[in-house]
């Protein structure tokens, strides 16, 4: 659609012509089930009277446009996404009366009907550029303004926005109007509206500015599952930590957290009105890893009230100023102010693994990414912007020192409050407080892409005494940057069955080779661990002796962090086709017994599943799969009753089972003829087992429909869609494809569930017909669907389970033939290709065996 994809050049030009003062936005949510009335009055100035610009609006229709008292014809001034504004005055008043559309894609103003009680729930999701779906707006982060919303809605609803909710004024029977006070000056993408008969639990927190009201909202049908006390406790800890750390009071008048249905991401930092995916309202037993993740999400969004909301990036190339800092700050808070003292271990196990994976794709980019337009930024909410950025910030704290780093942040907030900034604004403050020149550091770490590999090289004499030791640093082809690393090297000895650290050396690594003179003259350690304590951002390797020790003592480490680092190195070596996948399977299966670190266990089980499905040579796959499923079943039966490990192992077993015998065991668990002590066969576990049976061809459509009747909720609807699509028949896959790709009727959450089931294939050959269909539909889907939906289809309906040469060649052929396709689409398809190329290299290595 012309003009929908705002470019950076257009934003710079418009910012030179427009300074926005205030928006009055009146919304009538009672007009119909599909549309609502949106009337926007915006006051703004222009330093160049007589010039022209545009304002953004995506709406079904525009009834009237009034600029400085003059009527503009919507037929000639509105093209569906922009309204042209000619002949600006020095001071301008613009009023636009429009009919806007409710969305079912998780973008704009999303409308949801709860199947439990048929109540309507609305919520807004505006990042990156979707507030223009609710009101007319100069849609870019540096055109800050104040906003006053007036909302007409059913009188029994809760209506929440950025300002405290006022008392409603009755309009007619069953309808009222809420007139919110103006917000502080802020960017448009963090405005918000949430409305519906939400249940609410209230509290308050004492802050530097006084008492701040707190609210937690969820659908009425979810209230029984809401553990508000835990959420409030985490939130209050975050308030105290961030106000102290940033020496800056909480910037807004209240703080609401609203758990919303059919959400596209984890959460969104709307000022004073954070929306959170309601998967974090736990309706069944979940793992400790997910509970810890919820705490991190809560703290991440709270950190955004300072990083992103109080001080905002000028343009989206500095998105990392929001996300990386919120990630670093929330993890720091979690580690220092909550029960999750090992938060940085979890960060290394999960978040950094995400960053390493993203940084090895052909689409990798610098942390400070070149963002040409909105489509670029929409695909940049990735492992670089979040996890690599936070990893590098952790290194920067070590480099400049915690106290100078925090002092720089405090100066940054004080100087730039309510404004927009660039990278240089932050680095200037950090350089001033630390006394360090950060230009070189920035160029190497923030302005270049790629991950380095650090490999120890140790030489010993015939007595086993080290004669030389060094760390060799390499880079990936095309990313020729060697970086400085401050890291630790751990020396471990075998003591019985344990691996005990006997010494720790901390040093600076730089250039191609860095000597470790402290090792010379010592007996060679049983295991040498580069980047012990996970200080540096780099892939690591083990020397030959260390690798042999790790393989011989898979449960030898007493702490989870060094175990995670070694297992992470083994995973990287598998993905990089340096060792066969079967060796990694053996290592993981030997490492699982007794593992109590929930995130590490979750990560290992995911890596195990990927390895068996994609990284093993086809001729080895069936035997390894059968052995792995049998091992998981055995481990689950031996796990401590009711433990986190038991839950995760049963779930992993169900995800991988493919035989009639294993499906029969899943059915026995579901029906209660087989009992695992402590295993709750709750709503989610029932769906887990039933979906595994469906994928193996051992559950009928009627059984799946019956389970949905039992669980007549929105989540039950999603689970039903996933189970139906997981069935191994050609007809089931065709139905999933038709519903998800060819039709646009499914709401975003059901579409996601359908795609997950579609991609699940006990026999991947059932997906073979979709190699051609997938590539044929790409351009059409990208043109006709919203970004969130199109991105999901491109990523999730890719028949990756095939992982064969034909798929790789078909994807490369599409890329070769569509070089002029939209850059964001090309990026997503390229990432799909990369995953298959990596899988094929790993399969070849696995086929070659240990001596390959």
C-alpha positions in Angstrom: 0.0 0.0 0.0 1.6 3.4 -1.0 3.0 5.3 1.9 2.4 2.6 4.6 6.1 1.9 4.9 7.5 5.2 6.3 11.1 5.7 5.5 13.7 7.3 7.7 14.3 10.0 5.1 10.6 10.8 5.2 10.6 10.9 9.0 13.6 13.3 9.0 12.0 15.6 6.5 8.7 15.6 8.4 10.3 16.3 11.7 11.9 19.4 10.2 8.5 20.7 9.2 6.3 19.8 12.2 6.5 20.2 16.0 3.5 18.6 17.6 1.8 20.0 20.7 -1.2 18.0 21.6 -3.8 15.4 20.5 -7.4 15.2 21.6 -8.7 11.7 20.6 -12.4 10.8 20.9 -13.3 7.2 20.4 -16.8 5.7 20.3 -16.5 2.0 20.8 -20.3 1.4 20.7 -20.9 1.9 16.9 -20.6 -1.7 15.6 -18.8 -5.0 16.1 -16.3 -4.3 13.3 -15.7 -0.6 13.4 -15.4 2.3 15.8 -15.5 6.1 15.4 -12.2 7.9 15.8 -12.1 11.7 15.9 -8.7 13.3 16.3 -7.8 17.0 16.9 -4.1 17.7 16.8 -2.4 21.1 17.3 1.0 21.5 15.8 3.3 24.2 14.5 5.5 24.5 11.5 8.6 26.7 11.0 7.9 26.8 7.3 4.4 28.2 6.7 3.0 27.4 3.3 4.7 24.0 3.1 3.0 20.6 2.9 3.3 17.3 4.9 1.1 14.3 5.8 -0.4 12.7 8.8 -0.8 8.9 9.2 -4.1 7.0 9.5 -5.1 3.5 8.5 -8.9 3.5 8.5 -11.9 2.1 6.7 -13.0 5.6 5.8 -12.6 9.3 6.6 -15.7 11.4 6.9 -14.1 14.8 7.2 -10.8 16.6 7.3 -10.6 20.1 8.7 -7.3 22.0 8.6 -7.3 25.5 10.1 -11.0 25.9 9.5 -10.8 24.7 5.9 -12.5 21.5 4.7 -10.3 19.1 2.8 -11.9 16.4 0.5 -11.2 12.9 1.9 -11.5 11.5 -1.6 -8.4 13.4 -2.8 -6.4 13.8 0.4 -6.7 10.3 2.0 -5.3 7.3 0.3 -6.0 4.7 3.0 -2.8 5.2 5.0 -1.9 8.9 4.8 -3.7 12.2 4.8 -2.0 15.0 2.8 -1.9 18.4 4.5 -1.3 21.3 2.2 -0.5 24.9 3.0 0.5 24.6 6.6 0.3 27.7 8.9 2.8 28.6 11.6 0.2 27.3 14.1 -2.2 24.6 13.0 -5.3 22.8 14.2 -6.3 19.6 12.3 -9.5 17.6 13.0 -10.1 14.2 11.3 -13.3 12.3 11.7 -12.8 8.7 10.7 -14.3 5.2 10.9 -11.6 2.7 12.0 -11.4 -1.0 12.0 -11.1 -3.3 15.0 -8.3 -5.9 14.3 -8.0 -9.6 15.0 -4.2 -9.7 14.3 -2.8 -8.3 17.5 -2.1 -5.0 15.9 -3.9 -1.6 16.4 -7.0 -1.9 18.5 -7.6 -5.7 18.8 -11.1 -7.0 19.6 -11.6 -10.3 21.3 -14.8 -12.2 22.3 -14.4 -14.5 25.2 -16.0 -17.9 24.3 -16.6 -18.5 28.0 -19.1 -15.7 28.5 -19.3 -13.9 25.2 -17.9 -10.7 26.7 -15.9 -8.3 24.5 -12.3 -7.3 25.4 -10.2 -4.7 23.6 -6.6 -3.8 23.9 -4.2 -1.7 21.8 -0.8 -2.8 20.5 1.0 0.1 18.7 4.7 -0.8 18.4 6.1 -0.2 15.8 3.6 2.0 13.9 0.0 0.8 14.6 -1.5 3.7 16.7 -2.4 5.0 13.2 -4.9 2.2 13.2 -6.7 3.8 16.1 -6.3 7.6 15.5 -4.7 10.0 13.1 -1.1 10.7 14.2 2.3 11.8 13.1 3.7 8.3 13.5 7.4 8.5 14.4 9.1 8.4 17.8 10.7 11.9 17.7 7.4 13.8 17.2 6.4 13.7 20.9 3.2 15.3 22.2 0.7 15.1 24.9 -2.5 13.0 24.5 -6.0 13.3 25.9 -8.3 10.4 25.2 -12.1 10.5 25.5 -13.7 7.1 25.3 -17.3 6.1 24.9 -18.0 2.5 25.8 -20.4 0.2 27.6 -20.8 1.4 31.2 -19.9 -1.9 32.8 -16.4 -1.9 31.3 -13.1 -1.0 32.8 -11.4 1.6 30.6 -7.6 2.0 31.0 -5.2 4.4 29.3 -1.9 6.1 30.1 -3.4 8.6 32.5 -5.4 7.5 35.6 -8.9 6.3 34.8 -11.5 9.1 35.5 -15.0 8.6 36.8 -17.3 7.8 33.8 -20.1 10.1 32.8 -23.4 8.3 31.8 -24.4 9.0 28.1 -27.4 6.7 27.7 -28.6 3.4 29.1 -25.7 1.1 29.4 -23.2 3.5 27.9 -20.7 6.0 29.5 -17.8 8.3 28.5 -14.4 8.4 30.2 -12.5 11.7 29.7 -8.8 11.1 30.5 -6.5 13.9 31.5 -3.6 14.7 29.2 -0.5 12.5 29.4 3.0 13.8 29.8 4.9 14.6 26.5 5.7 11.2 25.0 6.0 9.2 21.8 2.8 7.9 20.1 3.7 4.3 20.1 3.5 4.0 23.9 0.0 5.4 24.1 -2.6 2.8 25.0 -6.3 1.9 25.4 -7.5 -1.3 27.1 -11.3 -1.6 27.5 -13.7 -4.4 28.5 -15.2 -6.0 31.6 -11.7 -6.8 32.9 -11.3 -8.1 36.5 -8.9 -5.9 38.5 -6.9 -6.3 41.6 -5.5 -3.1 43.1 -2.6 -2.2 45.3 -0.1 0.7 45.7 3.6 1.3 46.0 5.5 4.0 47.8 7.9 5.8 45.5 10.1 8.9 45.5 7.1 10.9 44.1 4.7 9.5 46.7 2.1 6.8 46.5 1.6 5.3 43.0 -1.5 3.2 42.4 -1.0 -0.3 41.0 -3.5 -2.4 39.1 -3.4 -5.9 37.7 -6.1 -6.7 35.1 -7.2 -9.9 33.4 -10.4 -11.3 31.8 -13.1 -12.2 34.3 -12.8 -15.9 33.2 -9.1 -15.9 34.0 -9.3 -14.3 37.5 -9.3 -17.6 39.3 -5.8 -18.3 37.9 -4.3 -14.8 38.7 -1.6 -14.9 41.3 -1.7 -11.1 41.9 0.4 -11.2 45.1 3.4 -12.6 43.4 3.1 -10.1 40.5 2.8 -7.2 42.9 5.7 -8.3 44.9 8.0 -8.5 41.9 6.7 -5.1 40.6 7.4 -3.4 44.0 10.9 -4.8 44.1 11.5 -3.4 40.6 10.2 0.1 41.6 12.6 0.3 44.5 15.6 -1.0 42.5 15.1 1.2 39.4 14.4 4.4 41.3 17.6 3.9 43.3 19.7 2.6 40.4 18.7 5.4 38.1 18.4 8.1 40.8 15.2 9.1 39.0 11.6 8.9 40.3 9.0 6.9 38.4 7.8 9.2 35.6 4.1 8.5 35.5 1.0 8.9 37.7 0.0 5.2 38.0 1.1 1.7 36.9 -1.3 -0.8 35.5 -0.4 -4.3 34.2 -3.0 -5.8 31.9 -2.9 -9.4 30.9 -4.5 -9.5 27.4 -5.6 -12.4 25.1 -4.4 -13.1 21.6 -1.2 -11.2 22.1 1.7 -11.3 19.5 4.6 -10.8 21.9 5.6 -11.1 25.5 4.5 -7.6 26.6 4.5 -3.9 25.7 5.8 -1.0 27.7 2.9 1.4 27.2 3.4 4.3 29.6 1.8 3.5 32.9 -0.4 0.8 31.2 1.7 -2.2 30.3 0.0 -5.0 28.3 1.3 -8.5 28.9 0.5 -11.8 27.2 -2.0 -13.7 29.3 0.0 -16.9 28.9 1.6 -15.5 32.0 -1.7 -16.1 33.9 -1.1 -19.7 34.6 -4.2 -21.9 34.3 -2.2 -25.1 34.8 1.1 -26.1 36.3 4.1 -24.5 34.5 7.9 -24.9 34.8 10.1 -22.8 37.1 11.7 -21.5 33.9 8.4 -19.9 32.8 7.7 -18.4 36.2 11.2 -16.9 36.2 10.6 -15.6 32.7 7.4 -13.9 33.8 9.4 -12.1 36.5 11.9 -11.0 33.9 9.1 -9.8 31.6 7.5 -7.8 34.4 10.8 -6.1 35.3 11.8 -5.6 31.6 8.6 -3.6 31.0 9.0 -1.6 34.2 12.6 -0.7 33.2 11.1 0.7 30.0 9.3 3.4 31.9 12.8 5.0 32.1 14.6 3.4 29.1 12.3 4.2 26.1 9.4 6.1 27.8 11.1 8.9 29.8 13.9 9.0 27.3 13.2 7.7 23.8 15.3 6.9 20.8 15.1 9.5 18.0 14.7 6.9 15.2 14.4 3.1 15.2 18.1 2.5 14.5 18.6 3.1 18.2 15.9 0.6 19.2 18.6 -1.1 21.2 18.7 1.9 23.5 15.3 0.7 24.6 15.5 -3.0 24.4 19.1 -3.9 25.3 19.1 -1.6 28.3 15.7 -2.8 29.5 17.1 -6.4 29.1 20.3 -5.6 31.1 18.5 -3.6 33.7 15.8 -6.2 34.3 18.2 -9.0 34.6 20.4 -7.0 37.0 17.3 -6.2 39.1 16.2 -9.8 39.0 19.6 -11.0 40.2 20.0 -8.4 42.9 16.5 -7.7 44.2 14.4 -10.8 43.8 14.6 -14.5 44.6 16.1 -15.2 41.2 19.7 -14.8 42.3 21.0 -16.9 39.3 19.3 -14.6 36.8 22.5 -14.1 34.9 23.0 -17.9 34.6 19.6 -18.1 33.1 20.5 -15.1 30.8 23.6 -17.0 29.6 21.7 -20.3 29.1 18.7 -18.8 27.2 19.1 -15.2 26.0 22.8 -15.4 24.9 22.0 -18.7 23.1 19.3 -16.7 21.2 21.9 -14.0 20.4 24.5 -16.5 19.2 21.9 -18.1 16.9 20.8 -14.8 15.5 24.3 -13.5 15.0 25.2 -16.4 12.8 22.4 -15.9 10.3 23.0 -14.1 7.0 20.7 -11.4 8.3 22.8 -10.5 11.3 23.3 -6.9 11.8 25.1 -4.5 14.2 23.5 -3.8 17.5 23.0 -0.3 16.2 21.2 -1.4 13.1 20.8 0.5 9.9 17.0 1.1 9.8 15.8 2.4 6.5 12.1 2.1 7.0 9.4 0.6 9.2 9.6 -2.8 7.6 13.3 -3.0 8.7 12.5 -2.3 12.3 9.6 -4.7 12.4 11.9 -7.6 11.8 14.6 -6.2 14.1 13.0 -7.2 17.4 15.5 -10.1 17.5 18.3 -11.7 19.4 20.7 -9.0 18.4 18.6 -6.0 19.6 17.7 -7.7 22.9 20.1 -10.4 23.9 23.4 -9.5 22.2 22.9 -5.9 23.2 22.4 -6.8 26.8 25.4 -9.2 26.7 27.6 -6.4 25.4 26.2 -4.0 28.0 27.2 -6.5 30.7 30.7 -6.4 29.2 30.7 -2.6 29.2 29.8 -2.5 32.9 32.8 -4.7 33.6 34.9 -2.5 31.3 34.1 0.9 32.8 33.1 -0.3 36.3 29.6 -0.5 37.8 29.7 2.8 39.7 30.8 4.9 36.7 28.3 3.1 34.5 25.4 3.8 36.8 26.6 7.4 37.3 26.5 7.8 33.5 22.9 6.4 33.3 21.8 8.9 36.0 23.3 11.8 34.1 21.7 10.6 30.9 18.2 10.4 32.5 18.6 13.8 34.2 19.8 15.5 31.0 17.4 14.0 28.5 14.2 13.4 30.4 11.1 13.5 28.2 13.4 13.9 25.1 14.8 11.9 22.2 18.3 10.6 22.0 20.9 8.9 19.9 23.7 6.5 20.7 26.2 9.3 21.0 24.1 11.0 23.8 24.5 8.0 26.0 28.1 7.3 25.2 29.0 10.9 26.0 27.6 10.5 29.5 29.3 7.1 30.1 32.6 8.4 28.8 32.4 11.5 31.1 31.7 9.4 34.2 34.2 6.6 33.4 37.0 8.6 31.9 37.2 6.0 29.1 37.2 6.7 25.4 34.3 4.6 24.1 34.5 5.4 20.4 36.7 2.3 19.7 34.6 0.1 21.9 31.4 1.3 20.2 32.8 0.7 16.7 33.9 -2.9 17.6 30.9 -4.0 19.6 27.9 -1.9 18.6 28.6 -1.0 15.0 29.8 -4.4 13.6 28.1 -7.7 13.3 29.1 -11.3 14.0 30.3 -13.4 16.9 33.9 -14.5 17.5 35.0 -17.9 18.5 37.6 -18.4 21.3 39.6 -21.6 21.3 42.3 -22.7 23.8 45.5 -24.2 22.4 47.6 -26.0 25.0 51.0 -27.8 24.5 52.4 -30.1 27.1 55.7 -32.0 27.6 55.9 -35.8 28.2 55.2 -35.2 31.9 51.9 -33.5 31.2 53.3 -30.1 32.2 52.1 -27.1 30.1 54.8 -25.6 28.0 52.6 -23.0 26.2 49.0 -21.9 26.3 47.1 -19.4 24.4 43.5 -18.4 23.4 43.0 -18.1 19.6 40.3 -15.8 18.4 38.6 -16.2 15.0 35.7 -14.7 13.1 33.2 -15.9 10.7 33.7 -15.3 7.0 32.4 -11.9 6.0 32.5 -10.5 9.5 36.2 -9.9 9.9 36.3 -8.2 13.3 38.4 -9.3 16.2 37.2 -7.8 19.5 38.6 -7.3 23.0 37.2 -9.6 25.6 37.5 -9.4 29.4 37.0 -13.0 30.6 37.9 -15.7 33.0 39.6 -19.1 32.4 38.6 -21.8 34.8 40.9 -24.7 35.7 39.0 -27.9 36.8 40.2 -31.2 38.2 38.4 -34.5 38.4 37.8 -35.4 42.1 35.9 -38.7 42.2 32.8 -38.1 40.0 33.1 -34.3 40.4 34.7 -31.6 38.4 36.1 -29.1 40.9 37.5 -25.7 40.0 41.0 -25.4 41.3 41.9 -21.9 40.0 40.5 -19.0 38.0 42.5 -16.7 35.8 41.1 -13.4 34.6 42.6 -11.7 31.6 42.0 -9.5 28.6 41.8 -11.3 25.2 42.5 -9.3 22.1 43.7 -9.9 18.6 44.3 -13.3 16.9 46.2 -14.9 19.8 46.5 -14.1 23.5 49.0 -16.0 25.7 48.1 -17.4 29.1 51.5 -17.3 30.8 50.0 -18.3 34.2 49.4 -21.8 32.9 53.0 -22.5 31.8 54.8 -24.8 34.2 51.6 -26.2 35.7 50.3 -29.7 35.2 47.7 -29.6 32.5 44.2 -29.3 34.1 41.7 -32.0 33.4 39.4 -29.4 32.0 40.2 -25.8 30.9 37.1 -23.6 30.5 37.4 -20.5 28.5 34.9 -17.8 29.5 34.2 -19.3 32.9 31.5 -17.3 34.7 30.2 -16.2 31.2 31.7 -12.7 31.2 32.3 -12.4 27.5 30.1 -12.6 24.4 31.8 -15.2 22.3 31.4 -18.8 21.2 33.9 -21.1 23.0 35.6 -24.4 22.2 37.2 -27.0 24.4 40.7 -28.4 23.8 40.9 -32.1 23.2 41.7 -33.1 26.8 38.9 -30.9 28.2 36.3 -32.2 25.8 37.2 -35.8 26.7 36.9 -34.9 30.4 33.5 -33.3 29.8 32.2 -36.2 27.9 33.4 -38.6 30.6 31.8 -36.6 33.4 28.6 -35.1 32.1 27.2 -34.5 35.6 30.6 -33.5 37.1 30.1 -29.8 37.6 28.6 -28.9 40.9 27.2 -25.6 39.6 24.9 -25.2 36.6 26.7 -22.3 35.0 29.9 -24.1 34.0 27.8 -27.1 33.0 25.7 -24.8 30.8 28.8 -23.3 29.3 30.3 -26.7 28.4 27.0 -28.0 27.0 26.6 -24.7 25.1 30.1 -25.3 23.5 29.0 -28.8 22.5 25.8 -27.4 21.0 27.8 -24.8 19.0 30.2 -27.5 17.8 27.2 -29.6 16.7 25.5 -26.7 14.9 28.8 -25.7 13.3 29.2 -29.3 12.0 32.5 -29.8 14.0 31.1 -32.8 15.8 28.4 -35.3 14.9 24.9 -34.8 16.1 24.8 -38.3 17.7 27.6 -37.3 20.0 25.6 -34.4 21.2 22.5 -36.6 21.7 24.6 -38.9 23.9 26.0 -36.0 25.9 22.6 -34.5 26.6 21.0 -37.8 27.5 23.8 -38.4 30.0 23.5 -34.9 31.4 19.7 -34.9 32.0 19.5 -37.1 35.1 19.4 -35.0 38.2 19.3 -31.6 36.4 17.5 -29.1 38.5 18.2 -25.9 36.7 14.8 -25.3 35.0 16.0 -23.1 32.2 19.0 -25.2 31.4 16.8 -28.3 31.3 14.3 -26.6 29.0 17.1 -25.4 26.8 18.7 -28.9 26.6 15.5 -30.6 25.8 14.8 -28.1 23.0 18.3 -28.6 21.5 17.9 -32.4 21.8 14.7 -32.2 19.8 16.2 -30.0 17.1 19.3 -32.3 16.8 17.3 -35.5 16.4 14.9 -33.9 13.9 17.3 -31.9 11.8 21.0 -32.4 12.5 21.3 -36.2 12.3 22.0 -38.0 9.1 18.7 -39.5 7.7 20.1 -43.0 8.0 20.7 -42.5 11.8 17.5 -40.6 12.6 15.0 -43.4 13.3 17.3 -45.3 15.6 18.3 -42.2 17.5 14.8 -41.0 17.8 13.6 -44.3 19.2 16.5 -44.3 21.7 15.9 -40.7 22.7 12.2 -41.1 23.3 12.8 -44.3 25.3 15.4 -42.5 27.4 13.0 -39.5 28.0 10.2 -41.9 29.1 12.6 -43.7 31.5 13.9 -40.4 32.9 10.3 -39.2 33.4 9.3 -42.3 35.3 12.3 -42.0 37.6 12.0 -38.2 38.1 11.0 -36.9 41.5 7.2 -36.9 41.7 5.7 -33.5 41.1 9.1 -32.0 40.2 9.8 -29.5 37.5 12.0 -32.1 35.8 9.1 -34.6 35.7 6.9 -32.0 34.0 9.5 -31.1 31.4 10.6 -34.7 30.7 7.0 -35.8 30.1 6.4 -32.8 27.9 9.6 -33.6 25.9 8.6 -37.2 25.6 5.2 -36.3 24.2 6.8 -33.8 21.7 9.0 -36.5 20.2 7.0 -39.7 20.4 6.1 -41.3 17.0 5.4 -45.0 17.6 2.1 -46.7 18.3 3.5 -48.0 21.6 4.5 -44.6 22.8 1.2 -43.1 21.7 -0.5 -45.8 23.7 1.5 -44.8 26.8 0.5 -41.2 26.3 -3.2 -42.3 26.1 -2.8 -44.3 29.2 -1.5 -41.3 31.1 -4.3 -39.2 29.7 -7.0 -41.7 30.6 -5.5 -42.5 34.0 -4.9 -46.2 33.4 -1.2 -45.3 33.8 -0.2 -43.0 36.7 3.0 -41.1 37.3 3.0 -40.1 40.9 3.0 -36.3 41.2 2.2 -35.6 37.5 -0.9 -33.4 37.3 -3.0 -34.4 34.3 -4.4 -30.8 34.2 -5.8 -28.9 31.3 -2.5 -28.2 29.6 -1.1 -31.7 30.2 -4.2 -33.2 28.7 -3.7 -31.1 25.5 0.0 -32.0 25.5 -0.7 -35.7 25.5 -3.7 -35.5 23.1 -1.7 -33.5 20.6 1.2 -36.0 20.7 -1.3 -38.8 20.0 -2.8 -36.8 17.2 0.6 -36.2 15.6 1.3 -39.9 15.7 -2.0 -40.7 14.1 -3.4 -42.1 17.3 -6.2 -39.6 18.1 -9.2 -38.8 16.0 -10.8 -35.5 15.1 -13.7 -36.4 17.3 -11.5 -36.8 20.3 -9.9 -33.4 19.7 -13.3 -31.8 19.3 -14.5 -33.4 22.5 -11.5 -32.1 24.4 -12.3 -28.6 23.1 -15.8 -29.0 24.5 -14.2 -29.9 27.8 -12.0 -26.8 27.6 -14.3 -24.3 26.0 -12.0 -21.3 26.4 -9.9 -19.2 23.9 -6.8 -21.3 24.9 -8.8 -24.4 24.2 -9.7 -23.1 20.8 -6.0 -22.6 20.1 -5.0 -26.0 21.4 -7.7 -27.6 19.2 -6.3 -25.9 16.1 -2.8 -27.1 16.9 -3.9 -30.7 17.5 -6.0 -30.8 14.4 -3.2 -29.5 12.2 -0.6 -31.8 13.8 -2.4 -34.9 12.5 -0.1 -36.8 9.9 -2.6 -37.0 7.1 -2.4 -35.1 3.8 -5.9 -33.9 4.4 -5.1 -32.4 7.9 -2.1 -30.5 6.5 -4.2 -29.2 3.6 -6.9 -28.0 5.9 -4.3 -26.2 8.1 -2.7 -24.6 5.1 -6.1 -23.4 3.8 -7.1 -22.0 7.1 -3.8 -20.3 7.9 -2.5 -19.2 4.5 -5.3 -19.1 2.0 -7.9 -17.6 4.4 -7.6 -14.5 6.4 -10.4 -15.4 8.9 -8.3 -16.8 11.8 -7.3 -14.5 14.6 -3.6 -14.2 15.2 -3.4 -16.7 18.1 -5.3 -19.4 16.3 -3.2 -18.9 13.2 -0.1 -19.3 15.3 -1.4 -22.5 16.8 -2.4 -23.8 13.4 1.1 -23.2 12.0 2.7 -25.0 15.0 0.6 -28.0 14.3 1.2 -27.8 10.6 4.9 -27.9 11.0 4.8 -30.9 13.3 5.4 -34.0 11.2 6.3 -37.5 12.4 6.9 -38.3 8.8 8.2 -35.1 7.2 7.3 -36.3 3.7 3.7 -35.2 4.3 5.0 -31.7 3.9 6.7 -32.3 0.6 3.8 -30.7 -1.5 4.3 -27.5 0.4 7.8 -26.8 -0.9 6.3 -25.4 -4.1 3.2 -24.0 -2.4 5.2 -22.1 0.2 7.4 -20.2 -2.2 4.5 -19.5 -4.6 2.4 -17.7 -1.9 5.1 -15.5 -0.4 4.7 -12.3 -2.4 0.9 -12.4 -2.2 0.8 -13.0 1.5 3.3 -10.2 2.1 1.3 -7.7 0.1 -2.2 -8.5 1.4 -1.7 -9.4 5.1 -0.6 -7.2 8.0 3.0 -7.3 9.0 2.5 -9.4 12.1 0.4 -12.0 10.3 2.6 -12.1 7.2 5.7 -12.5 9.3 4.2 -15.4 11.2 3.1 -17.2 8.0 6.5 -16.7 6.4 8.3 -18.1 9.4 6.0 -20.8 10.6 4.5 -22.3 7.5 7.9 -23.0 6.1 8.2 -26.8 5.8 11.4 -26.9 7.8 10.9 -30.4 9.1 11.9 -31.7 5.6 15.4 -30.3 6.1 16.6 -31.6 2.8 18.5 -30.4 -0.3 15.3 -29.9 -2.4 14.0 -27.4 0.1 17.2 -25.6 0.3 17.5 -25.3 -3.5 13.9 -24.2 -3.8 14.3 -21.4 -1.3 17.6 -20.3 -2.8 15.9 -20.3 -6.3 13.1 -18.0 -4.9 15.7 -15.6 -3.4 17.6 -15.5 -6.7 14.4 -14.8 -8.6 13.0 -12.2 -6.2 15.9 -9.9 -5.5 13.6 -6.9 -5.8 11.1 -8.3 -3.2 10.6 -6.2 0.0 13.8 -6.3 2.1 12.0 -7.5 5.2 10.5 -10.5 3.3 13.8 -11.4 1.8 15.4 -11.3 5.2 12.8 -13.8 6.7 13.1 -16.2 3.7 16.9 -16.0 3.9 16.8 -16.9 7.6 14.7 -20.0 6.7 17.3 -20.9 4.0 20.1 -20.5 6.5 18.5 -22.9 9.0 18.3 -25.6 6.3 21.8 -25.0 5.1 23.1 -25.4 8.6 21.0 -28.6 9.1 22.4 -30.1 5.9 26.0 -29.4 7.0 25.3 -31.0 10.3 23.7 -34.0 8.7 26.8 -34.5 6.5 29.0 -34.3 9.6 26.9 -36.8 11.4 27.0 -39.2 8.5 30.8 -39.1 8.6 30.8 -40.2 12.2 33.4 -39.5 14.9 36.4 -39.7 12.5 34.8 -37.6 9.7 
